[in-house]
């Protein structure tokens, strides 16, 4: 009940921008006493919100916390379901593991698990992901699309487009997508996306989308083995990025694209993905578990499968591989 009242309070501030809201107005709106409103305001202050209180005018939020909190993310969030239920953790082994448990327990679609730090973050092929505290975005999102299992990989590509669009909207940067799940800045990785399934024989129960974004890390904070291959939005832009604003942008974009996808299929997403892809039309090397293919990247199919034309003109369909750009 308390979290629902807090959500209504934040929605009120969101819908009224910089207006002052009286204690009585807030109490009537969210269905509680003025004393309860005051207690919620004090809790927000403890989280790092700066609220101005003016006699006969009311309350106004003038500054949000620098750390990421569920309340800060909700302030200004316009989605219908993505991010409406947020499980915020200070430190976890993996947001994916928590999201899997929540999905099994029938958590609603759009539920998000977000952490300030991941101790055992991982990417595709179970590779470790460097997830330091207070500098990045480490989160997992639960979706429940009514789709056949083979279409699940399309959600990875859709998420990549949503993240790129949100970064473009919030920053001055122009990231690019490297098939299937990396987002790059100047050839260095800034974002990884991991999509995992919960499914029965013939249907998807849930899709867990893990997103890891290097936001405010400094170059000297990277381990030596990552300095040449990874970067952050802050390094590339020269500015500190508000992580909560970026998270809200991702939720808004993801929900919008997801609804387009469910209504119109993958084709509109395919066109957007290819417009951001760094490899289309270029010579690449794809290393699969069984062999290596070198050739020109033609694009992706309606199912999100990468098409490569080798030197002999043969077209290869690549479902999973490590890609090197030439």
KEVOSE-313358 format. One record per residue (C-alpha): y, x, z. Coordinates in nm, 4 decimals, always signed. Each point is the difference from the previous one (the first is absolute). Last residue first. Layout:
N
<rec c2="Y" c1="X" c3="Z"/>
...
% end
This chain:
326
<rec c2="-0.5250" c1="+3.7329" c3="-4.0853"/>
<rec c2="-0.0315" c1="-0.2655" c3="+0.2703"/>
<rec c2="-0.3146" c1="+0.0206" c3="+0.2092"/>
<rec c2="-0.1766" c1="-0.3276" c3="+0.0869"/>
<rec c2="-0.2761" c1="-0.0405" c3="+0.2565"/>
<rec c2="-0.2368" c1="-0.2713" c3="-0.1132"/>
<rec c2="-0.1158" c1="-0.3595" c3="+0.0344"/>
<rec c2="-0.0434" c1="-0.2677" c3="-0.2674"/>
<rec c2="+0.0654" c1="+0.2088" c3="-0.3112"/>
<rec c2="-0.0657" c1="-0.1623" c3="-0.3371"/>
<rec c2="-0.0307" c1="+0.2655" c3="-0.2706"/>
<rec c2="+0.1350" c1="-0.0322" c3="-0.3534"/>
<rec c2="-0.1440" c1="+0.2359" c3="-0.2600"/>
<rec c2="+0.2558" c1="+0.1495" c3="-0.2363"/>
<rec c2="-0.1627" c1="+0.3419" c3="-0.0142"/>
<rec c2="+0.2721" c1="+0.1565" c3="+0.2163"/>
<rec c2="-0.0594" c1="-0.2580" c3="+0.2752"/>
<rec c2="+0.1641" c1="-0.3431" c3="+0.0317"/>
<rec c2="+0.0322" c1="-0.1122" c3="+0.3624"/>
<rec c2="+0.0104" c1="-0.3628" c3="+0.1211"/>
<rec c2="+0.0510" c1="-0.0667" c3="+0.3714"/>
<rec c2="-0.1614" c1="-0.3180" c3="+0.1357"/>
<rec c2="+0.2401" c1="-0.2522" c3="+0.1556"/>
<rec c2="-0.2087" c1="-0.3026" c3="-0.0955"/>
<rec c2="+0.2355" c1="-0.1048" c3="-0.2811"/>
<rec c2="-0.0357" c1="+0.3553" c3="-0.1280"/>
<rec c2="+0.2130" c1="+0.2986" c3="+0.0927"/>
<rec c2="+0.2065" c1="+0.2365" c3="-0.2123"/>
<rec c2="-0.0629" c1="+0.2446" c3="-0.2823"/>
<rec c2="-0.0392" c1="+0.3203" c3="+0.2037"/>
<rec c2="-0.0557" c1="+0.2779" c3="-0.2538"/>
<rec c2="-0.2960" c1="+0.2295" c3="+0.0506"/>
<rec c2="-0.2160" c1="+0.2002" c3="+0.2335"/>
<rec c2="-0.3079" c1="-0.1514" c3="+0.1618"/>
<rec c2="-0.1984" c1="+0.1739" c3="+0.2751"/>
<rec c2="-0.3485" c1="-0.1066" c3="+0.1087"/>
<rec c2="-0.2231" c1="-0.1650" c3="+0.2588"/>
<rec c2="+0.2120" c1="-0.0795" c3="+0.3080"/>
<rec c2="+0.3063" c1="-0.0480" c3="-0.2176"/>
<rec c2="+0.2625" c1="+0.2611" c3="-0.0840"/>
<rec c2="+0.2696" c1="-0.1329" c3="-0.2320"/>
<rec c2="+0.2125" c1="+0.2562" c3="-0.1834"/>
<rec c2="+0.3253" c1="-0.1197" c3="-0.1522"/>
<rec c2="+0.1871" c1="+0.0149" c3="-0.3288"/>
<rec c2="+0.2991" c1="-0.2315" c3="+0.0042"/>
<rec c2="+0.0615" c1="-0.3415" c3="-0.1574"/>
<rec c2="-0.0188" c1="-0.1777" c3="+0.3373"/>
<rec c2="-0.0154" c1="+0.2559" c3="+0.2828"/>
<rec c2="+0.3082" c1="-0.0682" c3="+0.2125"/>
<rec c2="-0.0571" c1="-0.3739" c3="+0.0294"/>
<rec c2="+0.3073" c1="-0.2086" c3="+0.0883"/>
<rec c2="+0.0145" c1="-0.2093" c3="-0.3181"/>
<rec c2="-0.3812" c1="-0.0121" c3="-0.0015"/>
<rec c2="+0.0001" c1="-0.1733" c3="+0.3392"/>
<rec c2="+0.2564" c1="-0.2596" c3="-0.1115"/>
<rec c2="-0.1997" c1="-0.0866" c3="-0.3116"/>
<rec c2="-0.3245" c1="-0.0216" c3="+0.1983"/>
<rec c2="+0.1642" c1="-0.2218" c3="+0.2619"/>
<rec c2="+0.0998" c1="-0.2528" c3="-0.2695"/>
<rec c2="-0.3597" c1="+0.0161" c3="-0.1398"/>
<rec c2="-0.1840" c1="-0.0366" c3="+0.3313"/>
<rec c2="-0.0243" c1="-0.3769" c3="+0.0226"/>
<rec c2="+0.2742" c1="-0.2613" c3="-0.0248"/>
<rec c2="-0.0109" c1="-0.2007" c3="+0.3247"/>
<rec c2="-0.1822" c1="+0.2403" c3="+0.2309"/>
<rec c2="+0.1864" c1="+0.2977" c3="-0.1476"/>
<rec c2="+0.3431" c1="-0.1613" c3="+0.0237"/>
<rec c2="-0.0749" c1="-0.0857" c3="+0.3653"/>
<rec c2="-0.1081" c1="+0.3574" c3="+0.0684"/>
<rec c2="+0.3108" c1="+0.1347" c3="-0.1720"/>
<rec c2="+0.2323" c1="-0.2018" c3="+0.2283"/>
<rec c2="-0.2031" c1="+0.0741" c3="+0.3139"/>
<rec c2="-0.0023" c1="+0.3724" c3="-0.0760"/>
<rec c2="+0.3718" c1="+0.0135" c3="-0.0756"/>
<rec c2="+0.1012" c1="-0.1718" c3="+0.3256"/>
<rec c2="-0.2479" c1="+0.1974" c3="+0.2118"/>
<rec c2="+0.1096" c1="+0.3290" c3="-0.1599"/>
<rec c2="+0.3676" c1="-0.0773" c3="+0.0586"/>
<rec c2="-0.0699" c1="-0.0891" c3="+0.3615"/>
<rec c2="-0.1755" c1="+0.3350" c3="+0.0442"/>
<rec c2="+0.2930" c1="+0.1827" c3="-0.1610"/>
<rec c2="+0.2489" c1="-0.1652" c3="+0.2358"/>
<rec c2="-0.2210" c1="+0.0872" c3="+0.2960"/>
<rec c2="-0.0233" c1="+0.3623" c3="-0.1127"/>
<rec c2="+0.3734" c1="+0.0619" c3="-0.0182"/>
<rec c2="+0.0109" c1="+0.3131" c3="-0.2175"/>
<rec c2="+0.1774" c1="+0.3212" c3="+0.1041"/>
<rec c2="+0.1641" c1="+0.1564" c3="-0.3044"/>
<rec c2="-0.0485" c1="+0.3032" c3="-0.2240"/>
<rec c2="-0.1661" c1="-0.2256" c3="-0.2561"/>
<rec c2="-0.3091" c1="+0.2100" c3="-0.0748"/>
<rec c2="-0.0493" c1="+0.1380" c3="+0.3498"/>
<rec c2="+0.0686" c1="-0.3419" c3="+0.1537"/>
<rec c2="-0.2471" c1="-0.1756" c3="-0.2291"/>
<rec c2="-0.2658" c1="+0.2493" c3="+0.1031"/>
<rec c2="-0.1962" c1="+0.2754" c3="-0.1740"/>
<rec c2="-0.3588" c1="+0.1055" c3="-0.0588"/>
<rec c2="-0.1733" c1="+0.2449" c3="-0.2371"/>
<rec c2="+0.1583" c1="+0.3390" c3="+0.0633"/>
<rec c2="+0.0601" c1="-0.0469" c3="+0.3744"/>
<rec c2="-0.3429" c1="-0.1549" c3="+0.0621"/>
<rec c2="-0.2189" c1="+0.3039" c3="+0.0757"/>
<rec c2="+0.2768" c1="+0.1557" c3="+0.2092"/>
<rec c2="+0.0069" c1="-0.2988" c3="+0.2371"/>
<rec c2="+0.3133" c1="-0.2111" c3="-0.0471"/>
<rec c2="+0.2738" c1="-0.0032" c3="+0.2631"/>
<rec c2="+0.2056" c1="+0.2693" c3="-0.1735"/>
<rec c2="+0.0697" c1="-0.2331" c3="-0.2915"/>
<rec c2="+0.1476" c1="-0.2678" c3="+0.2234"/>
<rec c2="-0.1761" c1="-0.3333" c3="+0.0398"/>
<rec c2="+0.2138" c1="-0.3120" c3="-0.0325"/>
<rec c2="-0.2025" c1="-0.2298" c3="-0.2252"/>
<rec c2="-0.3495" c1="+0.1194" c3="-0.0895"/>
<rec c2="-0.1661" c1="-0.3310" c3="-0.0809"/>
<rec c2="-0.3548" c1="-0.1077" c3="+0.0884"/>
<rec c2="-0.1161" c1="-0.3414" c3="-0.1148"/>
<rec c2="-0.3398" c1="-0.1503" c3="+0.0839"/>
<rec c2="-0.0932" c1="-0.3209" c3="-0.1792"/>
<rec c2="-0.2814" c1="-0.1971" c3="+0.1629"/>
<rec c2="-0.1483" c1="-0.2578" c3="-0.2358"/>
<rec c2="-0.1704" c1="-0.3022" c3="+0.1510"/>
<rec c2="-0.3013" c1="-0.2251" c3="-0.0410"/>
<rec c2="-0.0495" c1="+0.0828" c3="-0.3670"/>
<rec c2="-0.2782" c1="-0.1893" c3="-0.1699"/>
<rec c2="-0.3401" c1="+0.0305" c3="-0.1669"/>
<rec c2="-0.2249" c1="+0.1995" c3="+0.2293"/>
<rec c2="+0.2306" c1="-0.0157" c3="+0.3003"/>
<rec c2="+0.3140" c1="+0.2049" c3="+0.0332"/>
<rec c2="+0.2261" c1="+0.1999" c3="+0.2285"/>
<rec c2="+0.1713" c1="+0.2397" c3="-0.2314"/>
<rec c2="+0.2111" c1="+0.3151" c3="+0.0293"/>
<rec c2="+0.3182" c1="+0.1058" c3="-0.1805"/>
<rec c2="+0.1615" c1="+0.3350" c3="+0.0812"/>
<rec c2="+0.3539" c1="+0.0774" c3="-0.1164"/>
<rec c2="+0.1655" c1="+0.3417" c3="+0.0224"/>
<rec c2="+0.3707" c1="+0.0735" c3="-0.0048"/>
<rec c2="+0.2283" c1="+0.3028" c3="-0.0370"/>
<rec c2="-0.2174" c1="+0.2285" c3="-0.2115"/>
<rec c2="+0.1776" c1="+0.2734" c3="-0.1899"/>
<rec c2="+0.0645" c1="+0.0077" c3="-0.3751"/>
<rec c2="+0.3745" c1="-0.0453" c3="+0.0316"/>
<rec c2="-0.0572" c1="-0.3043" c3="+0.2202"/>
<rec c2="-0.3471" c1="-0.1490" c3="-0.0187"/>
<rec c2="-0.1776" c1="-0.3220" c3="+0.0902"/>
<rec c2="-0.3780" c1="+0.0243" c3="+0.0197"/>
<rec c2="-0.2622" c1="-0.2744" c3="-0.0369"/>
<rec c2="-0.1748" c1="-0.0071" c3="-0.3360"/>
<rec c2="+0.1573" c1="+0.1478" c3="-0.1974"/>
<rec c2="+0.3205" c1="+0.1941" c3="+0.0657"/>
<rec c2="+0.3001" c1="-0.2260" c3="+0.0537"/>
<rec c2="+0.3594" c1="+0.1167" c3="-0.0313"/>
<rec c2="+0.2911" c1="+0.0056" c3="+0.2428"/>
<rec c2="+0.3645" c1="-0.0544" c3="-0.1004"/>
<rec c2="+0.2167" c1="+0.0736" c3="+0.3050"/>
<rec c2="+0.3427" c1="-0.1353" c3="+0.0979"/>
<rec c2="-0.1497" c1="-0.1764" c3="+0.3014"/>
<rec c2="-0.0681" c1="-0.3553" c3="+0.1225"/>
<rec c2="-0.0543" c1="-0.1773" c3="-0.3342"/>
<rec c2="-0.1787" c1="+0.2881" c3="-0.1721"/>
<rec c2="-0.2261" c1="+0.0455" c3="+0.3045"/>
<rec c2="-0.0750" c1="-0.3747" c3="-0.0012"/>
<rec c2="-0.0826" c1="+0.0053" c3="-0.3715"/>
<rec c2="-0.2319" c1="+0.2969" c3="+0.0441"/>
<rec c2="-0.1781" c1="-0.1670" c3="+0.2945"/>
<rec c2="-0.0490" c1="-0.3271" c3="-0.1884"/>
<rec c2="-0.1294" c1="+0.1808" c3="-0.3111"/>
<rec c2="-0.2512" c1="+0.1949" c3="+0.2090"/>
<rec c2="-0.1119" c1="-0.3208" c3="+0.1683"/>
<rec c2="-0.0791" c1="-0.1590" c3="-0.3375"/>
<rec c2="-0.2038" c1="+0.3050" c3="-0.1000"/>
<rec c2="-0.2041" c1="-0.0143" c3="+0.3193"/>
<rec c2="-0.0387" c1="-0.3789" c3="-0.0368"/>
<rec c2="-0.1535" c1="+0.0514" c3="-0.3449"/>
<rec c2="-0.2867" c1="+0.1858" c3="+0.1696"/>
<rec c2="-0.1252" c1="-0.3372" c3="+0.1376"/>
<rec c2="-0.0664" c1="-0.1527" c3="-0.3421"/>
<rec c2="-0.3702" c1="+0.0917" c3="-0.0001"/>
<rec c2="-0.0526" c1="-0.2109" c3="+0.3190"/>
<rec c2="+0.0899" c1="-0.3354" c3="-0.1554"/>
<rec c2="+0.3270" c1="-0.1388" c3="+0.1343"/>
<rec c2="+0.1199" c1="-0.2558" c3="+0.2548"/>
<rec c2="+0.2450" c1="+0.2373" c3="+0.1637"/>
<rec c2="-0.0131" c1="+0.0688" c3="+0.3760"/>
<rec c2="+0.2494" c1="+0.2763" c3="+0.0751"/>
<rec c2="+0.0196" c1="+0.2138" c3="+0.3153"/>
<rec c2="+0.2642" c1="+0.2736" c3="+0.0096"/>
<rec c2="-0.0386" c1="+0.3494" c3="+0.1467"/>
<rec c2="+0.2784" c1="+0.2277" c3="+0.1194"/>
<rec c2="+0.1209" c1="+0.3564" c3="+0.0409"/>
<rec c2="+0.3663" c1="+0.0435" c3="-0.0860"/>
<rec c2="+0.1338" c1="+0.3461" c3="+0.0705"/>
<rec c2="+0.2113" c1="+0.2033" c3="+0.2400"/>
<rec c2="-0.0512" c1="-0.1316" c3="+0.3536"/>
<rec c2="-0.3333" c1="+0.1787" c3="+0.0595"/>
<rec c2="-0.1890" c1="+0.2045" c3="-0.2563"/>
<rec c2="-0.2502" c1="-0.1494" c3="-0.2501"/>
<rec c2="-0.1641" c1="+0.2768" c3="-0.2086"/>
<rec c2="-0.2737" c1="-0.1776" c3="-0.1944"/>
<rec c2="-0.3592" c1="+0.1292" c3="+0.0118"/>
<rec c2="-0.2192" c1="-0.0696" c3="-0.3016"/>
<rec c2="-0.2521" c1="-0.2840" c3="+0.0246"/>
<rec c2="-0.0415" c1="-0.0261" c3="-0.3789"/>
<rec c2="+0.3420" c1="-0.1681" c3="-0.0114"/>
<rec c2="+0.2238" c1="+0.0576" c3="+0.3001"/>
<rec c2="-0.0419" c1="+0.0566" c3="+0.3679"/>
<rec c2="+0.1973" c1="-0.0188" c3="+0.3222"/>
<rec c2="-0.1904" c1="+0.1270" c3="+0.3031"/>
<rec c2="+0.2758" c1="+0.0482" c3="+0.2569"/>
<rec c2="+0.2342" c1="-0.2564" c3="-0.1516"/>
<rec c2="+0.3517" c1="-0.0202" c3="+0.1428"/>
<rec c2="+0.2830" c1="-0.2523" c3="+0.0187"/>
<rec c2="-0.2472" c1="-0.2757" c3="-0.0790"/>
<rec c2="-0.0033" c1="-0.3161" c3="-0.2109"/>
<rec c2="-0.2646" c1="-0.2696" c3="-0.0279"/>
<rec c2="+0.1077" c1="-0.2866" c3="-0.2246"/>
<rec c2="-0.1259" c1="-0.3570" c3="-0.0321"/>
<rec c2="+0.0806" c1="-0.1425" c3="-0.3442"/>
<rec c2="-0.2996" c1="-0.2302" c3="-0.0104"/>
<rec c2="-0.0846" c1="-0.1321" c3="+0.3444"/>
<rec c2="-0.2264" c1="+0.1923" c3="+0.2394"/>
<rec c2="-0.3521" c1="-0.1434" c3="-0.0232"/>
<rec c2="-0.1703" c1="+0.2297" c3="+0.2553"/>
<rec c2="-0.1582" c1="+0.2034" c3="-0.2799"/>
<rec c2="+0.3524" c1="+0.0569" c3="-0.1341"/>
<rec c2="+0.1169" c1="+0.1173" c3="+0.3429"/>
<rec c2="-0.2839" c1="+0.2514" c3="+0.0210"/>
<rec c2="+0.0739" c1="+0.1317" c3="-0.3495"/>
<rec c2="+0.3711" c1="+0.0233" c3="+0.0826"/>
<rec c2="-0.0775" c1="+0.2134" c3="+0.3064"/>
<rec c2="-0.2121" c1="+0.2408" c3="-0.2047"/>
<rec c2="+0.2615" c1="+0.0172" c3="-0.2758"/>
<rec c2="+0.2785" c1="+0.0799" c3="+0.2487"/>
<rec c2="-0.1869" c1="+0.3197" c3="+0.0840"/>
<rec c2="-0.0446" c1="+0.2080" c3="+0.3152"/>
<rec c2="+0.2950" c1="-0.1718" c3="+0.1604"/>
<rec c2="+0.3346" c1="+0.0860" c3="+0.1612"/>
<rec c2="+0.3000" c1="-0.2192" c3="+0.0833"/>
<rec c2="-0.1564" c1="-0.3198" c3="-0.1270"/>
<rec c2="+0.1625" c1="-0.3064" c3="-0.1572"/>
<rec c2="-0.2126" c1="-0.2986" c3="-0.1002"/>
<rec c2="+0.2210" c1="-0.2080" c3="-0.2289"/>
<rec c2="-0.0490" c1="-0.3653" c3="-0.0981"/>
<rec c2="+0.2729" c1="-0.1233" c3="-0.2352"/>
<rec c2="-0.0326" c1="+0.3280" c3="-0.1850"/>
<rec c2="-0.1252" c1="-0.1547" c3="-0.3223"/>
<rec c2="+0.0020" c1="-0.3783" c3="+0.0477"/>
<rec c2="+0.3129" c1="-0.1794" c3="-0.1225"/>
<rec c2="+0.2176" c1="+0.3064" c3="-0.0482"/>
<rec c2="+0.3727" c1="+0.0282" c3="+0.0771"/>
<rec c2="+0.0023" c1="+0.2772" c3="+0.2627"/>
<rec c2="+0.3528" c1="+0.0632" c3="+0.1288"/>
<rec c2="-0.0981" c1="+0.0749" c3="+0.3599"/>
<rec c2="-0.3795" c1="-0.0126" c3="-0.0162"/>
<rec c2="-0.0249" c1="+0.3761" c3="-0.0497"/>
<rec c2="+0.2219" c1="+0.0631" c3="+0.3033"/>
<rec c2="-0.2137" c1="-0.2318" c3="+0.2119"/>
<rec c2="-0.3233" c1="+0.1742" c3="-0.1009"/>
<rec c2="+0.1516" c1="+0.3335" c3="+0.0972"/>
<rec c2="+0.0797" c1="+0.3096" c3="-0.2044"/>
<rec c2="+0.2048" c1="+0.2668" c3="+0.1763"/>
<rec c2="+0.3682" c1="+0.0296" c3="-0.0773"/>
<rec c2="+0.0670" c1="-0.3283" c3="+0.1760"/>
<rec c2="+0.2384" c1="-0.2613" c3="-0.1483"/>
<rec c2="+0.3769" c1="-0.0135" c3="+0.0342"/>
<rec c2="+0.2654" c1="-0.2717" c3="+0.0183"/>
<rec c2="-0.2119" c1="-0.3012" c3="+0.0949"/>
<rec c2="+0.2317" c1="-0.2862" c3="+0.1011"/>
<rec c2="+0.0023" c1="-0.2138" c3="+0.3104"/>
<rec c2="+0.2275" c1="-0.2794" c3="+0.1161"/>
<rec c2="+0.3495" c1="-0.1124" c3="-0.0858"/>
<rec c2="+0.1438" c1="-0.1482" c3="+0.3209"/>
<rec c2="-0.0283" c1="+0.3414" c3="+0.1683"/>
<rec c2="-0.1060" c1="+0.2783" c3="-0.2330"/>
<rec c2="-0.3432" c1="+0.1631" c3="+0.0189"/>
<rec c2="-0.0705" c1="+0.2848" c3="-0.2430"/>
<rec c2="-0.3619" c1="+0.0903" c3="-0.0507"/>
<rec c2="-0.1239" c1="+0.3549" c3="-0.0610"/>
<rec c2="-0.3728" c1="-0.0091" c3="-0.0682"/>
<rec c2="-0.1943" c1="+0.2930" c3="+0.1440"/>
<rec c2="-0.3182" c1="-0.1693" c3="+0.1244"/>
<rec c2="+0.1552" c1="-0.0419" c3="+0.3455"/>
<rec c2="+0.2885" c1="-0.1872" c3="-0.1644"/>
<rec c2="-0.2472" c1="-0.2379" c3="-0.1625"/>
<rec c2="-0.1516" c1="-0.0694" c3="+0.3405"/>
<rec c2="+0.3468" c1="-0.0745" c3="+0.1384"/>
<rec c2="+0.0606" c1="-0.2498" c3="-0.2818"/>
<rec c2="-0.3335" c1="-0.1640" c3="+0.0755"/>
<rec c2="+0.0979" c1="-0.0360" c3="+0.3663"/>
<rec c2="+0.3394" c1="-0.1479" c3="-0.0959"/>
<rec c2="-0.1707" c1="-0.2554" c3="-0.2246"/>
<rec c2="-0.2340" c1="-0.0917" c3="+0.2871"/>
<rec c2="+0.3019" c1="-0.0553" c3="+0.2259"/>
<rec c2="+0.1562" c1="-0.2196" c3="-0.2675"/>
<rec c2="-0.3120" c1="-0.2154" c3="+0.0228"/>
<rec c2="-0.2552" c1="-0.0439" c3="-0.2798"/>
<rec c2="-0.0502" c1="-0.1871" c3="-0.3242"/>
<rec c2="+0.0806" c1="+0.2524" c3="-0.2716"/>
<rec c2="+0.3065" c1="-0.1745" c3="-0.1387"/>
<rec c2="+0.1207" c1="-0.1615" c3="+0.3207"/>
<rec c2="-0.0161" c1="+0.3291" c3="+0.1933"/>
<rec c2="+0.1615" c1="+0.1883" c3="-0.2885"/>
<rec c2="+0.2901" c1="-0.2473" c3="-0.0172"/>
<rec c2="+0.0389" c1="+0.0116" c3="+0.3791"/>
<rec c2="+0.0067" c1="+0.3792" c3="+0.0056"/>
<rec c2="+0.2646" c1="+0.0033" c3="-0.2688"/>
<rec c2="-0.0583" c1="+0.1683" c3="-0.3358"/>
<rec c2="+0.2617" c1="+0.2429" c3="-0.1309"/>
<rec c2="-0.0145" c1="+0.0360" c3="-0.3769"/>
<rec c2="-0.0974" c1="+0.3290" c3="-0.1624"/>
<rec c2="-0.2879" c1="-0.1348" c3="-0.2144"/>
<rec c2="-0.0638" c1="-0.3632" c3="+0.1030"/>
<rec c2="-0.3502" c1="-0.0403" c3="-0.1439"/>
<rec c2="-0.1203" c1="+0.3322" c3="+0.1373"/>
<rec c2="+0.1409" c1="-0.0658" c3="+0.3480"/>
<rec c2="-0.1819" c1="-0.3343" c3="+0.0102"/>
<rec c2="-0.3199" c1="+0.1519" c3="-0.1384"/>
<rec c2="+0.0139" c1="+0.2568" c3="+0.2796"/>
<rec c2="+0.0136" c1="-0.2748" c3="+0.2617"/>
<rec c2="-0.2769" c1="-0.1973" c3="-0.1708"/>
<rec c2="-0.2203" c1="+0.3119" c3="-0.0010"/>
<rec c2="+0.0707" c1="+0.0616" c3="+0.3673"/>
<rec c2="-0.0990" c1="-0.3589" c3="+0.0797"/>
<rec c2="-0.3268" c1="+0.0504" c3="-0.1909"/>
<rec c2="-0.0637" c1="+0.3288" c3="+0.1814"/>
<rec c2="+0.0453" c1="-0.1762" c3="+0.3359"/>
<rec c2="-0.2393" c1="-0.2793" c3="-0.0921"/>
% end
